[in-house]
């Protein structure tokens, strides 16, 4: 069985059950799994010199819209709040097809990998012109990232009082039928799975109450997770009160959308009762700090969530509402925003990194990932702390305070996806050329 030994790391941040930090440690990989962690390990296999590096688990991204990498910095939406931003971009997205979905996913996944991300979810909720979830799943296979795509959907268009244009909504029976198809074809529930599928009606303002309930019933019948947007900003709260007569947390609970098999994106506007509900039910939250800043949505109460016991991970969100997809930068932003809101001692660099690794893996139901422990998957990031980003740092393990935001080496399931700062599995310049060509065509 193939072995790889990561040797002589400056420090290994294990994120194990004791949160050990091991100076001068090694990690032995065997068959895609961590076989040993400690000093003085040996192997007859490949040796990777980690001197000058901090080693962490691969980062975990719990919320993204990969298709949006084709619509970064669109002028019409640059200064809009959430609803106005969506309405400016829906007409552009309606012109996408399978190629746009595939290439934008390749670009977004490559960007994530270069920022140290080994496991990512994706929320694809529109399927124009023959596009399918299959297009993004193929991209993840091409790059080699561990993937948790979700079959999103929109079913209430403008003519029925919804936000999206009618051309982008689907029939609810067709949504459920295709959800069954993609689960049966792609979902792998086994430990170490490279692809798990979730169900993800887009939001309470773009699907019916019936679809939310039916999706929850189907997900539990199939043993897959549930995901949606919730309580993202003040507009979201106002919509819920006006249309449902309750706050988003109550709406979610009434429809079966709480529990350890559910995670919600954003949750910027959760109140104390909703935080308590999520803590009791172990409902997960994907915190998207850069997108929340970009759209002026506010600062999510992450400190209160964590203190209450809510599972919290990080998400870069769509690249059109963030304009980048760098997960280590997202972790730093999470740290800074909690300090802005609650004071300099509100969150440490180590806690933010834990949220970005172990925390995200737990939100996605992946205890086999997100920690460097014997028997866990070999998803491992090496960060070069010998350069300008860390020069003068007294604490190299405080990676988010003074460290690189691009990974040197990234292993996923024991395979190198990033080597010496470059993508090892894909001709990235060719992908970028295709991406820019497609973006120009959409803009024209």
C-alpha positions as a Markdown table, in Angstrom:
| # | Residue | x | y | z |
|---|---|---|---|---|
| 1 | Unk | 0.0 | 0.0 | 0.0 |
| 2 | Unk | 1.3 | 3.4 | -1.0 |
| 3 | Unk | 2.9 | 5.5 | 1.8 |
| 4 | Unk | 3.8 | 9.2 | 2.1 |
| 5 | Unk | 5.7 | 10.6 | 5.1 |
| 6 | Unk | 5.3 | 14.3 | 5.9 |
| 7 | Unk | 8.5 | 15.0 | 7.8 |
| 8 | Unk | 9.9 | 17.6 | 10.2 |
| 9 | Unk | 7.0 | 20.1 | 10.3 |
| 10 | Unk | 7.7 | 23.2 | 12.4 |
| 11 | Unk | 4.4 | 22.5 | 14.2 |
| 12 | Unk | 1.5 | 20.2 | 13.5 |
| 13 | Unk | -1.9 | 21.7 | 14.6 |
| 14 | Unk | -3.8 | 18.4 | 15.0 |
| 15 | Unk | -7.3 | 19.7 | 15.8 |
| 16 | Unk | -7.6 | 16.3 | 17.6 |
| 17 | Unk | -9.8 | 15.8 | 20.6 |
| 18 | Unk | -7.2 | 17.4 | 22.8 |
| 19 | Unk | -6.3 | 20.1 | 20.3 |
| 20 | Unk | -2.6 | 19.1 | 20.5 |
| 21 | Unk | 0.1 | 21.2 | 18.8 |
| 22 | Unk | 3.1 | 19.1 | 18.0 |
| 23 | Unk | 6.5 | 20.8 | 17.3 |
| 24 | Unk | 8.8 | 18.9 | 15.0 |
| 25 | Unk | 6.3 | 16.2 | 14.2 |
| 26 | Unk | 5.7 | 13.9 | 11.3 |
| 27 | Unk | 2.6 | 12.4 | 9.7 |
| 28 | Unk | 2.5 | 9.1 | 8.0 |
| 29 | Unk | -0.1 | 8.6 | 5.3 |
| 30 | Unk | -1.1 | 5.1 | 4.2 |
| 31 | Unk | -3.8 | 4.4 | 1.6 |
| 32 | Unk | -5.5 | 7.8 | 2.0 |
| 33 | Unk | -5.6 | 7.5 | 5.8 |
| 34 | Unk | -3.5 | 9.0 | 8.5 |
| 35 | Unk | -1.5 | 6.0 | 9.9 |
| 36 | Unk | 0.7 | 7.8 | 12.5 |
| 37 | Unk | 1.3 | 11.3 | 13.9 |
| 38 | Unk | 4.4 | 12.0 | 16.0 |
| 39 | Unk | 8.1 | 12.6 | 16.0 |
| 40 | Unk | 10.8 | 10.4 | 14.4 |
| 41 | Unk | 8.5 | 8.4 | 12.1 |
| 42 | Unk | 10.0 | 6.6 | 9.1 |
| 43 | Unk | 8.8 | 5.2 | 5.8 |
| 44 | Unk | 10.1 | 3.5 | 2.7 |
| 45 | Unk | 7.6 | 5.6 | 0.7 |
| 46 | Unk | 7.7 | 9.2 | -0.6 |
| 47 | Unk | 9.1 | 11.7 | 1.8 |
| 48 | Unk | 7.7 | 15.3 | 1.9 |
| 49 | Unk | 10.0 | 17.7 | 3.7 |
| 50 | Unk | 7.8 | 20.0 | 5.8 |
| 51 | Unk | 10.6 | 22.0 | 7.4 |
| 52 | Unk | 9.5 | 25.7 | 7.6 |
| 53 | Unk | 5.8 | 24.7 | 7.5 |
| 54 | Unk | 2.9 | 24.7 | 9.8 |
| 55 | Unk | 0.7 | 21.7 | 9.1 |
| 56 | Unk | -3.1 | 21.7 | 9.6 |
| 57 | Unk | -6.0 | 19.6 | 8.5 |
| 58 | Unk | -7.3 | 20.7 | 5.1 |
| 59 | Unk | -9.8 | 23.5 | 5.5 |
| 60 | Unk | -13.5 | 22.8 | 5.1 |
| 61 | Unk | -15.9 | 25.1 | 3.1 |
| 62 | Unk | -19.5 | 24.6 | 4.2 |
| 63 | Unk | -21.3 | 27.0 | 1.8 |
| 64 | Unk | -20.6 | 28.1 | -1.8 |
| 65 | Unk | -22.2 | 28.8 | -5.2 |
| 66 | Unk | -19.5 | 27.7 | -7.6 |
| 67 | Unk | -21.4 | 28.9 | -10.7 |
| 68 | Unk | -21.0 | 32.5 | -9.4 |
| 69 | Unk | -17.3 | 32.6 | -10.2 |
| 70 | Unk | -18.3 | 33.7 | -13.7 |
| 71 | Unk | -20.0 | 36.8 | -12.3 |
| 72 | Unk | -17.6 | 38.4 | -10.0 |
| 73 | Unk | -17.7 | 42.2 | -9.6 |
| 74 | Unk | -20.6 | 42.7 | -11.9 |
| 75 | Unk | -21.1 | 46.5 | -11.9 |
| 76 | Unk | -24.9 | 46.4 | -11.5 |
| 77 | Unk | -24.7 | 44.4 | -8.2 |
| 78 | Unk | -21.6 | 45.9 | -6.6 |
| 79 | Unk | -23.3 | 48.1 | -4.1 |
| 80 | Unk | -26.6 | 46.4 | -3.6 |
| 81 | Unk | -28.2 | 44.6 | -0.6 |
| 82 | Unk | -29.1 | 40.9 | -0.9 |
| 83 | Unk | -32.4 | 41.1 | -2.7 |
| 84 | Unk | -31.3 | 43.8 | -5.2 |
| 85 | Unk | -28.1 | 42.0 | -5.8 |
| 86 | Unk | -29.9 | 38.8 | -6.7 |
| 87 | Unk | -32.3 | 40.6 | -9.0 |
| 88 | Unk | -29.4 | 42.2 | -10.9 |
| 89 | Unk | -27.7 | 38.8 | -11.4 |
| 90 | Unk | -30.7 | 36.5 | -12.1 |
| 91 | Unk | -30.9 | 37.6 | -15.8 |
| 92 | Unk | -27.2 | 36.9 | -16.3 |
| 93 | Unk | -27.4 | 33.4 | -14.7 |
| 94 | Unk | -30.4 | 32.5 | -16.9 |
| 95 | Unk | -27.9 | 32.5 | -19.9 |
| 96 | Unk | -25.7 | 29.8 | -18.3 |
| 97 | Unk | -25.5 | 26.2 | -19.6 |
| 98 | Unk | -23.5 | 23.1 | -18.9 |
| 99 | Unk | -20.2 | 24.6 | -20.0 |
| 100 | Unk | -20.6 | 27.6 | -17.8 |
| 101 | Unk | -21.5 | 25.5 | -14.9 |
| 102 | Unk | -18.5 | 23.2 | -15.4 |
| 103 | Unk | -15.8 | 25.8 | -16.0 |
| 104 | Unk | -17.0 | 28.1 | -13.2 |
| 105 | Unk | -16.9 | 25.1 | -10.9 |
| 106 | Unk | -13.4 | 24.2 | -12.0 |
| 107 | Unk | -12.3 | 27.8 | -11.4 |
| 108 | Unk | -13.9 | 28.0 | -8.0 |
| 109 | Unk | -12.7 | 24.6 | -6.8 |
| 110 | Unk | -9.1 | 25.5 | -7.9 |
| 111 | Unk | -9.3 | 28.7 | -6.0 |
| 112 | Unk | -10.4 | 26.9 | -2.9 |
| 113 | Unk | -7.7 | 24.3 | -3.2 |
| 114 | Unk | -5.0 | 26.9 | -3.4 |
| 115 | Unk | -6.4 | 28.4 | -0.2 |
| 116 | Unk | -6.0 | 25.1 | 1.6 |
| 117 | Unk | -9.5 | 23.7 | 1.2 |
| 118 | Unk | -9.8 | 19.9 | 0.9 |
| 119 | Unk | -13.6 | 19.5 | 1.4 |
| 120 | Unk | -16.2 | 21.8 | 0.1 |
| 121 | Unk | -20.0 | 21.9 | -0.2 |
| 122 | Unk | -21.7 | 23.6 | -3.1 |
| 123 | Unk | -25.3 | 25.0 | -3.4 |
| 124 | Unk | -26.5 | 24.9 | -7.0 |
| 125 | Unk | -30.0 | 26.1 | -7.1 |
| 126 | Unk | -30.6 | 27.0 | -10.7 |
| 127 | Unk | -30.4 | 24.8 | -13.8 |
| 128 | Unk | -30.9 | 26.8 | -17.0 |
| 129 | Unk | -30.4 | 25.5 | -20.6 |
| 130 | Unk | -29.7 | 21.9 | -19.7 |
| 131 | Unk | -27.3 | 22.5 | -16.8 |
| 132 | Unk | -27.2 | 19.7 | -14.1 |
| 133 | Unk | -25.6 | 19.0 | -10.8 |
| 134 | Unk | -23.5 | 16.5 | -12.7 |
| 135 | Unk | -21.5 | 19.4 | -14.3 |
| 136 | Unk | -20.1 | 20.5 | -10.9 |
| 137 | Unk | -19.6 | 16.9 | -9.6 |
| 138 | Unk | -17.4 | 16.3 | -12.7 |
| 139 | Unk | -15.3 | 19.3 | -11.9 |
| 140 | Unk | -14.6 | 18.2 | -8.4 |
| 141 | Unk | -13.5 | 14.8 | -9.7 |
| 142 | Unk | -11.2 | 16.5 | -12.2 |
| 143 | Unk | -9.5 | 18.5 | -9.4 |
| 144 | Unk | -9.6 | 15.9 | -6.7 |
| 145 | Unk | -11.4 | 17.7 | -3.9 |
| 146 | Unk | -13.7 | 16.0 | -1.5 |
| 147 | Unk | -17.2 | 17.3 | -2.5 |
| 148 | Unk | -20.6 | 17.7 | -0.9 |
| 149 | Unk | -22.8 | 19.1 | -3.7 |
| 150 | Unk | -26.4 | 20.0 | -2.9 |
| 151 | Unk | -29.3 | 19.7 | -5.3 |
| 152 | Unk | -30.8 | 23.2 | -4.8 |
| 153 | Unk | -34.0 | 24.5 | -6.3 |
| 154 | Unk | -36.2 | 27.5 | -6.8 |
| 155 | Unk | -40.0 | 27.0 | -7.5 |
| 156 | Unk | -41.7 | 30.3 | -6.8 |
| 157 | Unk | -41.1 | 32.9 | -9.5 |
| 158 | Unk | -42.0 | 36.6 | -9.7 |
| 159 | Unk | -45.5 | 35.9 | -11.0 |
| 160 | Unk | -46.3 | 34.0 | -7.8 |
| 161 | Unk | -44.8 | 36.5 | -5.4 |
| 162 | Unk | -41.2 | 35.1 | -5.3 |
| 163 | Unk | -37.9 | 36.8 | -6.0 |
| 164 | Unk | -36.5 | 34.9 | -9.0 |
| 165 | Unk | -37.7 | 35.4 | -12.5 |
| 166 | Unk | -40.2 | 32.7 | -13.7 |
| 167 | Unk | -37.6 | 31.5 | -16.3 |
| 168 | Unk | -35.3 | 30.2 | -13.5 |
| 169 | Unk | -37.9 | 28.3 | -11.4 |
| 170 | Unk | -38.7 | 24.6 | -11.8 |
| 171 | Unk | -41.7 | 22.4 | -11.3 |
| 172 | Unk | -41.6 | 20.9 | -7.8 |
| 173 | Unk | -42.3 | 17.4 | -8.9 |
| 174 | Unk | -39.4 | 17.6 | -11.4 |
| 175 | Unk | -37.2 | 19.0 | -8.6 |
| 176 | Unk | -37.9 | 16.0 | -6.4 |
| 177 | Unk | -37.5 | 13.5 | -9.2 |
| 178 | Unk | -34.1 | 14.9 | -10.1 |
| 179 | Unk | -33.1 | 15.0 | -6.4 |
| 180 | Unk | -33.8 | 11.2 | -6.3 |
| 181 | Unk | -31.7 | 10.8 | -9.5 |
| 182 | Unk | -28.6 | 12.6 | -8.3 |
| 183 | Unk | -28.7 | 10.9 | -4.8 |
| 184 | Unk | -29.0 | 7.5 | -6.4 |
| 185 | Unk | -26.3 | 8.1 | -8.9 |
| 186 | Unk | -23.7 | 10.1 | -6.9 |
| 187 | Unk | -24.2 | 9.9 | -3.1 |
| 188 | Unk | -21.7 | 7.8 | -1.2 |
| 189 | Unk | -22.4 | 7.5 | 2.5 |
| 190 | Unk | -19.2 | 5.4 | 3.2 |
| 191 | Unk | -16.5 | 6.7 | 5.5 |
| 192 | Unk | -13.9 | 8.4 | 3.3 |
| 193 | Unk | -16.4 | 9.2 | 0.6 |
| 194 | Unk | -15.3 | 11.7 | -2.0 |
| 195 | Unk | -18.9 | 12.7 | -2.9 |
| 196 | Unk | -22.0 | 13.1 | -0.7 |
| 197 | Unk | -25.1 | 14.7 | -2.0 |
| 198 | Unk | -27.5 | 17.0 | 0.0 |
| 199 | Unk | -30.9 | 18.5 | -0.7 |
| 200 | Unk | -31.1 | 22.3 | -0.7 |
| 201 | Unk | -34.2 | 24.3 | -1.6 |
| 202 | Unk | -32.7 | 27.7 | -2.1 |
| 203 | Unk | -34.5 | 29.8 | 0.5 |
| 204 | Unk | -37.8 | 30.4 | 2.1 |
| 205 | Unk | -38.4 | 33.3 | -0.4 |
| 206 | Unk | -37.9 | 31.1 | -3.5 |
| 207 | Unk | -39.6 | 27.8 | -2.7 |
| 208 | Unk | -43.0 | 26.8 | -1.3 |
| 209 | Unk | -43.7 | 25.5 | 2.2 |
| 210 | Unk | -44.6 | 22.2 | 0.6 |
| 211 | Unk | -41.3 | 21.8 | -1.2 |
| 212 | Unk | -39.4 | 22.5 | 2.0 |
| 213 | Unk | -41.4 | 19.8 | 3.8 |
| 214 | Unk | -41.1 | 17.3 | 1.0 |
| 215 | Unk | -37.4 | 17.9 | 0.7 |
| 216 | Unk | -36.9 | 17.1 | 4.4 |
| 217 | Unk | -39.0 | 13.9 | 4.1 |
| 218 | Unk | -37.0 | 12.8 | 1.0 |
| 219 | Unk | -33.7 | 13.6 | 2.6 |
| 220 | Unk | -34.4 | 11.6 | 5.7 |
| 221 | Unk | -35.7 | 8.7 | 3.6 |
| 222 | Unk | -32.5 | 8.7 | 1.6 |
| 223 | Unk | -30.2 | 9.4 | 4.5 |
| 224 | Unk | -28.8 | 12.7 | 3.1 |
| 225 | Unk | -28.3 | 16.1 | 4.7 |
| 226 | Unk | -30.4 | 19.3 | 4.2 |
| 227 | Unk | -29.2 | 22.8 | 3.5 |
| 228 | Unk | -30.7 | 26.2 | 2.8 |
| 229 | Unk | -30.2 | 30.0 | 3.4 |
| 230 | Unk | -31.7 | 31.3 | 6.6 |
| 231 | Unk | -32.0 | 34.6 | 8.4 |
| 232 | Unk | -29.3 | 36.2 | 6.2 |
| 233 | Unk | -30.3 | 39.9 | 6.7 |
| 234 | Unk | -33.1 | 42.2 | 7.8 |
| 235 | Unk | -34.9 | 41.8 | 4.5 |
| 236 | Unk | -35.0 | 38.1 | 5.1 |
| 237 | Unk | -36.5 | 38.5 | 8.6 |
| 238 | Unk | -39.1 | 40.9 | 7.3 |
| 239 | Unk | -40.1 | 38.5 | 4.5 |
| 240 | Unk | -40.5 | 35.7 | 7.0 |
| 241 | Unk | -42.7 | 37.7 | 9.3 |
| 242 | Unk | -44.8 | 39.1 | 6.5 |
| 243 | Unk | -45.4 | 35.8 | 4.6 |
| 244 | Unk | -45.2 | 33.1 | 7.3 |
| 245 | Unk | -46.1 | 35.0 | 10.5 |
| 246 | Unk | -43.0 | 33.9 | 12.3 |
| 247 | Unk | -39.3 | 34.2 | 12.4 |
| 248 | Unk | -37.0 | 32.0 | 10.2 |
| 249 | Unk | -36.0 | 29.7 | 13.1 |
| 250 | Unk | -39.7 | 28.9 | 13.9 |
| 251 | Unk | -40.4 | 28.4 | 10.2 |
| 252 | Unk | -37.5 | 25.9 | 9.9 |
| 253 | Unk | -38.5 | 24.0 | 13.0 |
| 254 | Unk | -42.2 | 23.7 | 11.8 |
| 255 | Unk | -41.1 | 22.2 | 8.5 |
| 256 | Unk | -38.6 | 19.6 | 9.9 |
| 257 | Unk | -35.5 | 21.7 | 9.1 |
| 258 | Unk | -33.7 | 21.3 | 12.4 |
| 259 | Unk | -31.4 | 18.5 | 13.6 |
| 260 | Unk | -27.8 | 17.3 | 13.1 |
| 261 | Unk | -28.6 | 16.4 | 9.5 |
| 262 | Unk | -29.4 | 20.1 | 8.7 |
| 263 | Unk | -27.1 | 23.1 | 8.2 |
| 264 | Unk | -28.2 | 26.7 | 7.4 |
| 265 | Unk | -26.1 | 29.3 | 5.6 |
| 266 | Unk | -25.5 | 32.8 | 7.1 |
| 267 | Unk | -27.9 | 33.0 | 10.1 |
| 268 | Unk | -26.7 | 36.6 | 10.6 |
| 269 | Unk | -30.0 | 37.6 | 12.2 |
| 270 | Unk | -30.7 | 34.7 | 14.6 |
| 271 | Unk | -32.0 | 35.8 | 17.9 |
| 272 | Unk | -31.4 | 34.2 | 21.3 |
| 273 | Unk | -34.3 | 31.8 | 21.1 |
| 274 | Unk | -33.3 | 30.6 | 17.6 |
| 275 | Unk | -29.7 | 30.1 | 18.8 |
| 276 | Unk | -31.0 | 28.0 | 21.7 |
| 277 | Unk | -33.2 | 26.0 | 19.2 |
| 278 | Unk | -30.2 | 25.2 | 17.0 |
| 279 | Unk | -28.0 | 24.3 | 20.0 |
| 280 | Unk | -30.6 | 21.9 | 21.4 |
| 281 | Unk | -31.2 | 20.2 | 18.0 |
| 282 | Unk | -27.5 | 20.3 | 16.9 |
| 283 | Unk | -28.5 | 22.2 | 13.8 |
| 284 | Unk | -25.4 | 23.5 | 12.0 |
| 285 | Unk | -24.6 | 27.0 | 10.7 |
| 286 | Unk | -22.3 | 28.0 | 7.9 |
| 287 | Unk | -20.8 | 31.4 | 8.7 |
| 288 | Unk | -19.9 | 33.5 | 5.7 |
| 289 | Unk | -18.2 | 36.6 | 7.0 |
| 290 | Unk | -16.9 | 38.1 | 3.8 |
| 291 | Unk | -20.2 | 37.8 | 1.9 |
| 292 | Unk | -22.0 | 39.2 | 4.9 |
| 293 | Unk | -19.7 | 42.2 | 4.8 |
| 294 | Unk | -19.9 | 42.6 | 1.0 |
| 295 | Unk | -23.7 | 42.6 | 1.1 |
| 296 | Unk | -24.0 | 44.7 | 4.2 |
| 297 | Unk | -26.0 | 41.9 | 6.0 |
| 298 | Unk | -24.4 | 42.3 | 9.4 |
| 299 | Unk | -22.2 | 40.3 | 11.8 |
| 300 | Unk | -23.4 | 36.9 | 12.6 |
| 301 | Unk | -23.5 | 36.1 | 16.4 |
| 302 | Unk | -20.9 | 33.4 | 16.1 |
| 303 | Unk | -19.6 | 33.9 | 19.7 |
| 304 | Unk | -23.1 | 33.4 | 21.1 |
| 305 | Unk | -23.6 | 30.4 | 18.8 |
| 306 | Unk | -20.4 | 28.7 | 19.8 |
| 307 | Unk | -20.9 | 29.4 | 23.5 |
| 308 | Unk | -24.4 | 27.8 | 23.3 |
| 309 | Unk | -23.1 | 24.7 | 21.5 |
| 310 | Unk | -24.3 | 25.4 | 17.9 |
| 311 | Unk | -22.1 | 23.6 | 15.4 |
| 312 | Unk | -20.5 | 26.3 | 13.3 |
| 313 | Unk | -18.4 | 26.1 | 10.1 |
| 314 | Unk | -17.2 | 28.6 | 7.5 |
| 315 | Unk | -18.3 | 29.3 | 4.0 |
| 316 | Unk | -16.9 | 31.6 | 1.3 |
| 317 | Unk | -20.4 | 31.8 | -0.2 |
| 318 | Unk | -20.8 | 32.6 | -3.9 |
| 319 | Unk | -17.9 | 34.4 | -5.6 |
| 320 | Unk | -20.4 | 37.0 | -6.8 |
| 321 | Unk | -21.3 | 38.0 | -3.3 |
| 322 | Unk | -17.7 | 37.8 | -2.0 |
| 323 | Unk | -15.7 | 38.3 | -5.1 |
| 324 | Unk | -13.1 | 35.8 | -4.0 |
| 325 | Unk | -13.1 | 32.2 | -2.7 |
| 326 | Unk | -10.1 | 32.1 | -0.3 |
| 327 | Unk | -11.0 | 30.1 | 2.8 |
| 328 | Unk | -8.0 | 31.0 | 5.0 |
| 329 | Unk | -8.9 | 34.7 | 4.4 |
| 330 | Unk | -12.5 | 33.8 | 5.4 |
| 331 | Unk | -11.2 | 32.4 | 8.6 |
| 332 | Unk | -9.2 | 35.5 | 9.4 |
| 333 | Unk | -12.3 | 37.6 | 8.6 |
| 334 | Unk | -14.4 | 35.6 | 11.0 |
| 335 | Unk | -11.9 | 36.2 | 13.7 |
| 336 | Unk | -11.8 | 39.9 | 13.1 |
| 337 | Unk | -15.5 | 40.4 | 12.9 |
| 338 | Unk | -16.1 | 38.7 | 16.2 |
| 339 | Unk | -13.5 | 41.0 | 17.8 |
| 340 | Unk | -15.2 | 44.1 | 16.2 |
| 341 | Unk | -18.5 | 43.0 | 17.6 |
| 342 | Unk | -17.4 | 41.6 | 21.0 |
| 343 | Unk | -13.9 | 42.8 | 21.8 |
| 344 | Unk | -10.3 | 41.7 | 21.2 |
| 345 | Unk | -10.8 | 38.5 | 23.4 |
| 346 | Unk | -13.9 | 37.4 | 21.6 |
| 347 | Unk | -12.2 | 34.8 | 19.4 |
| 348 | Unk | -8.6 | 33.5 | 19.1 |
| 349 | Unk | -6.7 | 32.7 | 16.0 |
| 350 | Unk | -6.7 | 29.0 | 17.0 |
| 351 | Unk | -10.5 | 28.9 | 17.6 |
| 352 | Unk | -11.1 | 30.5 | 14.1 |
| 353 | Unk | -8.8 | 27.9 | 12.6 |
| 354 | Unk | -10.7 | 25.1 | 14.4 |
| 355 | Unk | -14.0 | 26.5 | 13.0 |
| 356 | Unk | -12.4 | 26.3 | 9.5 |
| 357 | Unk | -11.3 | 22.7 | 9.9 |
| 358 | Unk | -12.9 | 20.4 | 12.5 |
| 359 | Unk | -15.9 | 22.7 | 12.9 |
| 360 | Unk | -16.8 | 22.6 | 9.2 |
| 361 | Unk | -16.2 | 18.9 | 9.0 |
| 362 | Unk | -18.6 | 18.4 | 11.9 |
| 363 | Unk | -21.3 | 20.6 | 10.3 |
| 364 | Unk | -21.1 | 18.5 | 7.1 |
| 365 | Unk | -21.4 | 15.3 | 9.1 |
| 366 | Unk | -17.8 | 14.3 | 8.4 |
| 367 | Unk | -16.0 | 13.3 | 11.6 |
| 368 | Unk | -13.6 | 11.4 | 9.4 |
| 369 | Unk | -12.2 | 14.7 | 8.2 |
| 370 | Unk | -11.0 | 18.0 | 9.7 |
| 371 | Unk | -8.6 | 16.6 | 12.3 |
| 372 | Unk | -5.1 | 15.0 | 12.0 |
| 373 | Unk | -5.6 | 11.8 | 14.0 |
| 374 | Unk | -4.8 | 8.2 | 13.3 |
| 375 | Unk | -7.6 | 6.6 | 11.3 |
| 376 | Unk | -8.9 | 9.9 | 9.9 |
| 377 | Unk | -8.7 | 10.8 | 6.2 |
| 378 | Unk | -5.4 | 12.2 | 4.9 |
| 379 | Unk | -6.6 | 15.7 | 4.1 |
| 380 | Unk | -3.6 | 17.8 | 5.1 |
| 381 | Unk | -2.5 | 21.3 | 4.4 |
| 382 | Unk | 1.2 | 22.5 | 4.6 |
| 383 | Unk | 1.6 | 26.3 | 5.1 |
| 384 | Unk | 5.1 | 27.8 | 4.3 |
| 385 | Unk | 5.8 | 30.1 | 7.3 |
| 386 | Unk | 9.4 | 30.9 | 6.1 |
| 387 | Unk | 8.3 | 33.8 | 3.9 |
| 388 | Unk | 7.4 | 37.4 | 4.2 |
| 389 | Unk | 3.8 | 36.7 | 5.6 |
| 390 | Unk | 5.3 | 35.2 | 8.8 |
| 391 | Unk | 8.6 | 37.0 | 9.0 |
| 392 | Unk | 9.0 | 38.2 | 12.6 |
| 393 | Unk | 6.1 | 36.1 | 14.0 |
| 394 | Unk | 6.7 | 34.8 | 17.5 |
| 395 | Unk | 3.9 | 32.2 | 17.2 |
| 396 | Unk | 3.8 | 30.4 | 13.9 |
| 397 | Unk | 0.8 | 28.4 | 15.1 |
| 398 | Unk | -1.2 | 31.7 | 15.1 |
| 399 | Unk | -1.4 | 31.2 | 11.4 |
| 400 | Unk | -4.4 | 33.5 | 10.9 |
| 401 | Unk | -2.7 | 36.5 | 12.5 |
| 402 | Unk | 0.6 | 36.3 | 10.6 |
| 403 | Unk | 0.8 | 33.7 | 7.9 |
| 404 | Unk | 0.2 | 33.0 | 4.2 |
| 405 | Unk | -3.2 | 32.8 | 2.6 |
| 406 | Unk | -2.1 | 30.4 | 0.0 |
| 407 | Unk | -1.2 | 26.8 | 0.7 |
| 408 | Unk | 2.2 | 25.3 | -0.2 |
| 409 | Unk | 1.0 | 21.7 | -0.4 |
| 410 | Unk | -2.4 | 20.1 | -0.1 |
| 411 | Unk | -3.2 | 16.5 | 0.3 |
| 412 | Unk | -6.7 | 15.1 | -0.3 |
| 413 | Unk | -7.2 | 11.4 | 0.5 |
| 414 | Unk | -3.4 | 11.2 | 0.5 |
| 415 | Unk | -3.0 | 12.6 | -3.0 |
| 416 | Unk | -1.3 | 15.9 | -3.8 |
| 417 | Unk | -3.7 | 18.4 | -5.2 |
| 418 | Unk | -1.5 | 21.4 | -4.7 |
| 419 | Unk | 2.3 | 21.0 | -4.9 |
| 420 | Unk | 4.7 | 23.9 | -4.2 |
| 421 | Unk | 1.9 | 26.4 | -4.5 |
| 422 | Unk | 0.6 | 25.2 | -7.8 |
| 423 | Unk | -2.4 | 23.1 | -8.7 |
| 424 | Unk | -1.1 | 19.6 | -9.5 |
| 425 | Unk | -4.2 | 18.0 | -11.0 |
| 426 | Unk | -5.3 | 20.5 | -13.6 |
| 427 | Unk | -4.0 | 22.8 | -16.4 |
| 428 | Unk | -5.0 | 26.0 | -14.5 |
| 429 | Unk | -4.0 | 28.6 | -17.1 |
| 430 | Unk | -6.2 | 26.8 | -19.7 |
| 431 | Unk | -9.1 | 26.8 | -17.2 |
| 432 | Unk | -8.6 | 30.6 | -16.5 |
| 433 | Unk | -8.6 | 31.3 | -20.3 |
| 434 | Unk | -11.9 | 29.4 | -20.7 |
| 435 | Unk | -13.4 | 31.2 | -17.7 |
| 436 | Unk | -12.5 | 34.6 | -18.9 |
| 437 | Unk | -13.7 | 33.8 | -22.4 |
| 438 | Unk | -17.1 | 32.7 | -21.0 |
| 439 | Unk | -17.3 | 35.8 | -18.8 |
| 440 | Unk | -16.6 | 38.1 | -21.7 |
| 441 | Unk | -19.4 | 36.4 | -23.7 |
| 442 | Unk | -21.9 | 36.9 | -20.8 |
| 443 | Unk | -20.9 | 40.5 | -20.4 |
| 444 | Unk | -21.2 | 41.2 | -24.2 |
